[in-house]
Amino acid sequence: MGKLVADSLTLNPAPSLTEQVTGKLRAEIKSGRYEIGQAIPTEQTLGSKFGVSRTVVREAISRLKADGLITTRQGLGAFVSSTVGTLGFQIADEKGLRGARHILELRMGLEVEAAGLAAARRQTKNLSEMQRALNAMEQSVVDGTLERGADADLSFHRAICSAAQNPHFLTFFDYLRPFLRKSILLSRQRSTVMKRIEDSQTEHDRIFSAIEEQSVEAARNATREHIMRTLNRHSLAK
């Protein structure tokens, strides 16, 4: 068992299609292939180029917009931002457990407060988004599909940031998204090995219930407890 746990912690999650397309577009933009202010190809063109759906391309563009690399204009498309090359805040892509711990600690600051705001401001559509994500997480446990479970987990927490009704929470979450996905996938791998994946589902259910009941402090506490327990499952809490 000890060997199995050790091996599970060194897995490098395969990047999703969205992450692959985001990475390729980011590299093209930073290499100067597209000049500042230049329109990038349409979703349909990029979808054909990379062999993916327009939904994947749209999500990649959303992430690049959150990174400040592109801007969008209603009805006109996406354009290379004038801030390319002068971007300030950046996060290094740290590998392994240390990087996972740093992301989890950052999540604590972002998501605890987002959950509190979500409890106070959530709308019916937000609850529906969270419930769909919860259902998908539960099904992924039944199917044993870690990748789908991680994506559903990510969607659940993004829905909370959306429910906070503050666009900056959502923008920052989307910026962190590729880092969060790696951290969440590692956590779910670890939980599966330890046969504690149901614990994570229960924690998410508690967060949802608190937000649904509009209990601000309960939502904050449930989110804090979830992240702390995730740290423990990573064997990272000191």
C-alpha positions in Angstrom: 0.0 0.0 0.0 2.8 2.4 0.9 4.4 1.9 -2.6 1.0 2.5 -4.2 0.5 5.7 -2.4 3.9 7.0 -3.2 3.5 6.2 -6.9 0.1 8.0 -6.9 1.6 11.2 -5.7 4.1 11.4 -8.5 1.5 11.1 -11.3 1.5 14.0 -13.8 -2.2 14.5 -14.8 -2.6 14.5 -18.5 -3.7 18.0 -19.7 -7.3 18.3 -20.9 -8.0 19.4 -24.4 -8.8 22.9 -23.2 -5.4 23.1 -21.4 -3.6 21.8 -24.6 -5.3 24.4 -26.8 -4.8 27.2 -24.2 -1.1 26.3 -24.1 -0.6 26.3 -27.8 -2.4 29.6 -28.3 -0.5 31.1 -25.4 2.8 30.1 -27.0 1.8 31.5 -30.4 0.8 34.8 -28.9 3.9 35.2 -26.8 6.1 34.2 -29.7 4.8 37.2 -31.6 3.0 35.2 -34.3 0.0 37.5 -33.7 0.8 41.2 -33.4 -0.7 43.4 -30.6 -4.2 44.3 -31.6 -4.4 41.6 -34.3 -7.5 39.4 -34.4 -6.9 35.8 -33.7 -8.6 33.2 -36.0 -12.3 32.4 -35.4 -13.5 29.6 -33.1 -14.4 27.5 -36.1 -11.0 28.0 -37.7 -9.1 27.2 -34.5 -11.3 24.2 -33.9 -10.4 22.8 -37.2 -6.7 23.7 -36.7 -6.5 21.9 -33.4 -9.1 19.2 -34.1 -11.3 20.2 -31.2 -14.9 21.5 -30.7 -15.8 25.2 -30.6 -16.6 24.7 -26.9 -13.0 23.8 -26.2 -11.8 26.8 -28.2 -14.2 29.1 -26.4 -13.0 27.9 -23.0 -9.3 28.3 -24.1 -10.1 31.9 -25.2 -11.8 32.6 -21.9 -8.7 31.5 -20.0 -6.4 33.6 -22.2 -8.7 36.5 -21.6 -8.4 35.9 -17.8 -4.6 35.8 -18.3 -4.7 39.2 -20.0 -3.3 37.9 -23.2 -6.4 38.7 -25.3 -9.4 40.9 -25.3 -12.8 40.3 -26.9 -15.1 42.7 -28.7 -18.8 41.9 -29.0 -19.5 40.8 -32.6 -16.0 41.2 -33.7 -14.0 38.4 -32.1 -10.8 38.1 -30.0 -7.7 40.3 -30.3 -4.2 40.2 -28.9 -4.1 42.4 -25.9 -1.9 45.5 -25.7 -0.6 44.2 -22.3 1.1 41.2 -23.8 4.8 41.3 -22.7 4.0 43.7 -19.8 1.8 41.4 -17.7 2.4 41.7 -13.9 1.1 39.0 -11.7 2.1 35.5 -12.8 2.1 32.1 -11.0 4.9 29.7 -11.7 3.8 26.1 -12.6 5.3 24.3 -9.6 5.4 20.5 -9.8 4.7 17.9 -7.1 3.4 18.2 -3.6 4.9 21.5 -2.7 3.1 23.2 -5.7 -0.1 21.5 -4.7 0.1 22.8 -1.2 0.7 26.3 -2.4 -2.3 26.2 -4.6 -4.5 24.8 -1.8 -3.4 27.6 0.5 -4.3 30.1 -2.2 -7.6 28.4 -2.6 -8.3 28.9 1.1 -8.0 32.7 0.7 -10.2 32.8 -2.5 -12.8 30.2 -2.0 -13.7 30.6 1.6 -14.8 34.2 1.1 -16.4 33.3 -2.3 -18.6 30.7 -0.5 -19.7 33.2 2.0 -20.7 35.7 -0.7 -22.4 32.9 -2.7 -24.5 32.0 0.3 -25.6 35.6 0.6 -26.2 36.3 -3.1 -26.8 32.9 -4.9 -29.6 32.7 -7.4 -31.5 29.6 -8.5 -29.4 29.2 -11.6 -26.3 29.1 -9.5 -27.7 26.3 -7.3 -28.6 24.4 -10.5 -25.0 24.7 -11.8 -23.7 23.4 -8.4 -26.1 20.5 -8.3 -25.2 19.4 -11.8 -21.5 19.4 -10.9 -22.3 17.5 -7.7 -24.2 14.9 -9.7 -21.3 14.6 -12.2 -18.8 14.2 -9.3 -20.9 11.4 -7.8 -21.3 9.6 -11.1 -17.5 9.8 -11.7 -17.0 7.9 -8.4 -19.3 5.2 -9.6 -17.6 5.1 -13.0 -14.1 5.4 -11.6 -13.3 8.3 -14.0 -10.8 10.6 -12.2 -10.5 13.1 -15.1 -14.3 13.6 -15.2 -14.5 13.8 -11.5 -11.8 16.5 -11.4 -13.5 18.5 -14.1 -16.8 18.3 -12.2 -15.1 19.3 -9.0 -13.6 22.3 -10.7 -17.0 23.2 -12.2 -18.6 23.1 -8.7 -16.1 25.6 -7.3 -16.3 27.8 -10.3 -20.1 27.9 -9.9 -19.6 29.1 -6.3 -17.3 32.0 -7.6 -20.0 32.8 -10.1 -22.7 32.8 -7.4 -20.6 35.4 -5.4 -21.8 37.9 -8.0 -18.4 39.6 -8.1 -16.7 39.3 -11.5 -13.2 39.5 -10.1 -13.7 36.3 -8.1 -14.6 34.5 -11.4 -11.8 36.1 -13.4 -9.2 35.1 -10.8 -10.6 31.6 -10.6 -10.4 31.2 -14.4 -6.8 32.5 -14.2 -6.0 29.8 -11.6 -8.0 27.1 -13.4 -5.1 25.1 -14.9 -3.3 25.1 -11.5 -6.5 24.2 -9.7 -7.3 21.3 -12.0 -3.9 19.7 -11.4 -4.3 20.1 -7.6 -7.8 18.7 -7.6 -6.9 15.8 -9.8 -4.0 14.9 -7.5 -6.3 15.1 -4.5 -8.8 12.8 -6.1 -6.1 10.3 -7.1 -4.9 10.4 -3.5 -8.4 10.0 -2.1 -9.1 7.0 -4.4 -5.9 5.2 -3.2 -6.9 5.9 0.4 -10.5 4.8 -0.3 -11.7 8.2 1.0 -13.2 9.7 -2.2 -16.6 9.6 -0.6 -15.3 12.0 2.1 -14.7 14.6 -0.5 -18.2 14.2 -1.9 -19.7 14.6 1.6 -17.7 17.8 2.0 -18.9 19.3 -1.2 -22.5 18.4 -0.2 -22.1 20.3 3.0 -20.8 23.4 1.1 -23.8 23.2 -1.2 -26.3 22.8 1.6 -24.9 25.9 3.4 -25.1 28.0 0.3 -28.6 26.7 -0.6 -29.7 27.6 3.0 -28.0 31.0 2.7 -26.0 30.4 5.8 -22.9 32.6 5.2 -20.7 31.4 8.1 -21.7 27.8 7.6 -20.6 28.1 3.9 -17.3 29.6 4.9 -16.7 27.0 7.5 -17.6 24.1 5.3 -15.3 25.4 2.5 -12.5 25.9 5.0 -12.9 22.4 6.4 -13.0 20.9 2.9 -9.7 22.6 1.9 -8.0 21.7 5.2 -9.1 18.0 4.8 -7.8 18.1 1.3 -4.4 19.2 2.7 -4.6 16.3 5.1 -5.4 13.9 2.3 -2.3 15.2 0.5 -0.3 14.6 3.7 0.7 18.2 3.4 -0.6 19.8 6.6 2.1 20.5 9.0 
